[in-house]
């Protein structure tokens, strides 16, 4: 077994991994799905159908809007009953397609093939055609990550099995239940990139997954499992690369600049499905947790299912317990929801339904300049100063202070005794700094 490794900085929030022993349950098909055409980083997909058109499960309903974009597939068979702006998990209206299910249409079959017999071009085509994106939450189109420039060769692929976000356990369960599929996906990624080494990074609180996957790769000369210290945000790309390889990704650079590609374990499993089955990304595993739900656990659900129907299909909410906060994603980087009719998207890893005790909502007070945010920042930024210059709209100073290096991990906000909305401030600040840069380039 390799030694336990980590990165400098970070913190140790409560783990809250209460669903780690809950096996994945396949939910029934929803009666309706809302499929946003923007479920990925990059250009929104372009809808191909109109209201009253009939579609079948797995059919492409929106084509990529550019190279950095991803296809959207129908996740149920039925009729399109709506098209237009619907509320997106990010809190803004966004174009989407609504499908009502036809219960009489059978689900498609996906006969298995040996994807390793395919040439590289066909493997990449199948990955792109399947609409794959990073399923850890970043949602960067997978085919783009697997197409680095020729002058940036990749020598190592790291699979992110860290799942350092509190409360989330969907990746943990996938590693335990679909380990062979994850390893198959990793091998396909190694083949596409012509990379020599594969590493599966797993936090040390998942000993069962470390042991299982270590056994499965024992005969693989170029794949190893790397145990990692339990610390947040151990699963950040730059932190993971530093921990596994002792390589630092420079400010403004990408992992490919240091010869590395990082993919989530769920993405690797989806790669195996896309290549070996020609199966598009139409569903994913989502953790449901919190004191307010009757049956917390890990559920495989069709993308586009609304949060309200998702919770109902799992057994619903407890009686007499009032939800105070509903979060899509994890408590550190997720989004607080204000509408339960918002759909699960490709990047949705969890739904947390918290009561007052779990949410521990506190009033915002003034910054006391304690420095906790600075000590916690894994990117060595100065959150206190960044907030000050952003609040005063000094975008050039925010740029100089490295706002674009912020990974929005939430470590600063978690440690802040004043309860300041640091992540919301930095999200807005990054957008403004990018806009100012574009203005300067246009002159």
PAZA-784102 format. One record per residue (C-alpha): z, x, y; residue in one letter. Coordinates in steps of 0.05 Angstrom, whole numbers, padded with zeros to 5 digits, always signed. Each point is the difference from the previous one (the first is absolute). Layout:
ZXYA ...
% end
This chain:
+00000+00000+00000X -00018+00026+00069X +00054+00010+00053X +00015-00057+00048X -00036+00012+00066X +00000-00032+00069X -00016+00010+00075X +00042+00015+00062X +00030-00059+00038X +00000-00072-00021X +00059-00045-00017X +00033-00040-00055X -00003-00076+00012X +00030-00046-00052X -00047-00003-00060X +00007-00075-00015X -00042+00009-00063X +00028-00063-00032X -00066-00019-00034X -00015+00066-00034X +00016-00030-00068X -00044-00061+00012X -00064+00003-00041X -00065-00020+00034X -00013-00075-00006X -00070-00028+00007X +00001-00060+00046X -00047-00061-00008X -00060-00005+00044X +00013-00028+00070X -00033-00065+00023X -00026+00034+00063X -00010+00070+00027X -00009+00027+00070X -00041+00064-00002X +00000+00040+00064X -00062+00043+00010X +00044+00056+00028X +00047+00022-00055X -00012+00074+00009X -00003+00056+00051X -00068+00001+00032X -00054-00050+00018X +00011-00073-00022X -00044-00025-00056X -00057-00048+00017X +00004-00070-00031X -00059-00020-00044X +00016-00074-00010X +00012-00063+00040X +00042-00062-00008X -00017-00044-00061X -00031+00059-00038X +00025+00009-00071X +00024+00068-00024X +00026+00029-00065X +00058+00048-00014X -00021+00071+00013X -00061-00019+00042X -00010+00041+00064X +00013-00046+00059X +00001+00053+00056X -00039+00065+00002X +00027+00064+00031X -00010+00005+00075X -00012+00075-00004X +00015+00060-00043X +00074-00003+00016X +00006-00072-00023X +00010-00038-00065X -00030-00059-00037X +00039-00065-00005X -00007-00040-00065X +00016-00071-00017X +00067+00001-00037X -00009-00071-00028X -00060-00043-00016X -00012-00061+00043X -00027-00024+00066X +00006+00031+00069X +00037-00051+00042X +00013+00042+00062X -00026+00059+00039X +00026+00026+00066X +00062+00030+00031X +00064-00005-00041X +00066+00035+00012X +00000+00070-00029X +00063+00035-00027X -00005+00047+00059X +00016-00059+00046X -00068-00013+00031X -00054-00051-00015X -00055+00031-00042X -00064-00024-00034X +00011-00025-00070X -00032-00042-00055X +00038-00056-00034X -00016-00019-00072X +00026-00062-00037X +00003+00010-00075X -00043-00036-00050X +00045-00006-00061X -00058-00011-00048X -00034+00067+00013X +00022+00051-00053X +00023+00070+00020X -00052+00055-00009X +00005+00051-00056X -00003+00075+00011X -00022+00036-00064X +00028+00072-00003X -00043+00062+00006X +00015+00075-00003X -00006+00018+00073X +00002+00075-00015X -00070-00007-00029X -00027-00020+00068X -00029+00048+00050X +00038+00014+00065X -00045-00043+00043X +00012-00061-00045X +00075+00011-00001X +00003+00002+00076X -00046-00060+00005X +00045-00042-00045X +00062+00020+00041X -00035-00019+00064X -00028-00065-00029X +00070-00020-00023X +00026-00001+00072X +00056+00049-00015X +00048+00022+00054X +00066+00037+00000X +00049-00048-00032X +00061+00036+00025X -00007-00035+00066X -00046+00046+00040X -00063-00037-00025X -00048+00057+00014X -00065-00015-00038X +00004+00040-00065X -00074+00020-00003X +00007+00034+00068X +00059+00042-00024X -00041+00019-00060X -00058+00024+00043X +00026+00062+00037X -00050+00044+00037X -00031+00056-00041X +00035+00052+00043X +00068-00028-00019X +00006+00008-00076X +00059-00035-00033X +00040+00040-00051X +00059-00048-00011X +00009-00075-00006X +00071-00027+00009X +00017-00069-00026X +00054-00032+00042X +00051-00032-00047X +00057+00012+00048X +00011-00072+00025X +00053+00023+00048X +00002-00065+00039X +00065-00038-00014X -00005-00063-00043X -00071+00012-00026X -00010+00013-00074X -00072-00022-00015X -00025+00071-00008X +00059+00017-00044X -00017-00057-00047X -00073+00019-00001X +00017+00071-00021X +00043-00028-00057X -00047-00054-00023X -00070+00027+00016X +00010+00076-00003X -00063+00011-00042X -00042-00036+00051X +00030+00041+00057X -00015+00065-00036X -00071-00023-00015X -00010-00015+00074X +00027+00068+00018X -00048+00034-00047X -00058-00039+00030X +00022+00021+00070X +00005+00073-00022X -00071-00005-00029X -00029-00030+00064X +00032+00053+00044X -00011+00058-00049X +00074+00015+00011X +00035+00047-00047X +00071-00027+00002X +00034-00068+00000X +00072-00012+00018X +00039-00065-00007X +00058+00001+00050X +00058-00045-00019X +00068-00006+00033X +00058+00021-00044X +00031-00070-00001X -00056-00021-00048X +00020+00043-00059X -00031-00049-00050X -00068+00006+00035X +00006+00076+00005X +00016+00005-00074X -00055-00048-00022X -00056+00029+00041X +00021+00072-00016X -00008-00018-00074X -00068-00031+00012X -00027+00062+00037X +00032+00051-00046X -00067+00018-00031X -00037+00003+00067X -00007+00071+00025X -00015-00020+00072X +00047-00059+00012X +00075+00003+00011X +00057-00045+00023X +00040+00026+00060X +00070-00029+00008X +00019-00008+00074X +00065-00008+00037X +00021-00071+00016X -00012+00000+00075X -00039-00041+00051X -00058+00008+00017X -00014+00043-00062X -00063-00041-00012X -00034+00018+00066X -00064+00039-00013X +00020+00061+00040X +00071+00000-00028X -00026-00008-00071X -00049+00057+00008X +00054+00045+00028X +00048-00018-00057X -00050+00008-00056X -00042+00058+00025X +00037+00032+00058X -00062-00012+00043X +00007-00024+00072X -00053-00048+00027X -00009+00021+00073X +00007-00049+00057X -00063-00041+00006X -00026+00023-00068X -00008-00038-00065X +00022+00017-00071X -00071+00020-00017X +00007+00056+00051X +00050+00033-00047X -00040-00016-00063X +00038-00062-00021X -00013-00074-00011X +00059-00047-00008X -00007-00067-00035X +00052-00052-00018X +00014-00013-00074X -00021-00073+00008X -00066+00024+00031X -00011+00046-00060X +00010-00059-00047X -00050-00041+00041X -00049+00058-00004X +00004-00003-00076X -00013-00075+00001X -00059+00009+00048X -00033+00054-00040X +00017-00019-00072X -00005-00075+00008X -00042-00009+00064X +00057-00044+00023X +00007-00011+00075X +00066+00001+00037X +00020-00073-00002X +00075+00005-00016X +00058+00047+00007X +00074+00007-00020X +00049-00022+00054X +00076+00008+00000X +00038-00062+00020X +00072+00015+00020X +00058-00026+00041X +00062-00044-00008X -00040-00062+00020X -00048-00002-00059X +00017-00031-00068X -00040+00050-00041X -00007+00069+00031X -00047+00044-00039X -00069+00031-00003X -00060-00048-00003X -00074+00009-00008X -00032-00047+00049X -00070-00015+00026X -00015+00030+00068X -00005-00055+00053X +00058-00041-00029X +00044-00022+00058X +00071+00026+00001X +00026-00071-00004X -00039-00016-00064X +00017+00069-00029X +00075-00014+00007X -00009-00071-00026X -00036+00025-00062X +00057+00048-00016X +00052-00056+00002X +00011-00009+00074X +00060+00012+00045X +00073-00010-00017X +00031-00064+00025X +00053+00008+00054X -00022+00070+00020X -00035+00006+00067X -00054+00054+00007X +00011+00039+00064X -00056+00050-00007X -00063+00003-00044X -00034+00068-00004X -00069+00016-00027X +00005+00070-00029X +00063+00041+00000X +00058-00003+00050X -00019+00067+00032X -00075-00008+00012X -00012-00074-00015X -00014-00058+00048X +00050-00055+00016X -00036-00066-00010X +00002-00062+00043X -00046-00044-00043X +00005-00009-00075X -00073-00024-00003X -00024+00072+00009X -00036+00027-00061X +00015+00060-00044X -00052+00054+00014X -00022+00062-00038X +00055+00042+00031X +00057-00048-00013X +00050+00037-00044X +00059-00046+00009X +00029-00064+00029X +00074+00002+00019X +00037-00064+00016X +00066+00020+00031X +00062-00038+00019X +00044+00018+00060X +00040+00052-00038X -00062+00037-00024X -00035-00003+00067X +00061+00021+00039X -00034-00018+00065X +00033+00035+00059X -00010-00005+00075X -00038+00054+00036X +00041+00045+00045X -00016+00060+00044X -00018+00068-00029X +00062+00043-00005X -00040+00065-00009X +00035+00016-00066X -00060+00038-00028X +00001-00035-00068X -00072-00021+00006X -00021+00072+00013X +00038+00026-00061X -00029-00055-00044X -00074+00007+00020X -00039+00032-00058X -00055+00020+00049X +00048+00038+00046X -00016-00045+00059X +00047-00022+00056X +00003-00076-00006X +00049-00008+00058X -00047+00035+00049X -00061-00034-00029X +00030-00069+00013X +00018+00020+00071X -00070+00022+00019X -00033-00059-00036X +00045-00050+00035X -00022+00031+00067X -00074+00000-00023X -00007+00076+00005X -00053+00004-00054X -00019+00072+00013X +00072+00022-00011X +00004-00042-00063X -00062+00036-00025X +00030+00068+00016X +00064-00019-00037X -00041-00014-00063X +00001-00075-00004X -00061-00001-00044X +00038+00041-00053X +00049-00058-00007X -00008-00029-00070X +00038-00064+00018X +00049+00011-00057X +00058-00033+00036X +00050+00057-00012X +00017+00003+00075X +00010-00075+00006X +00044-00001-00063X +00047+00052+00029X +00001-00027+00071X +00069-00029+00016X -00029-00036+00061X -00048-00041-00043X -00059+00021+00043X -00070-00025-00021X -00026+00070-00009X -00056-00014-00050X -00029-00058+00040X +00002+00045+00061X -00035+00057-00036X -00054-00045-00031X -00018-00025+00070X +00004+00071+00029X -00047+00028-00053X -00051-00054+00016X +00004+00014+00075X -00005+00076-00010X -00062-00010-00044X -00030-00046+00053X +00013+00052+00054X -00033+00054-00042X -00062-00043-00009X -00003-00013+00075X +00003+00075+00014X -00055+00014-00051X -00045-00053+00031X +00003+00033+00068X 
% end
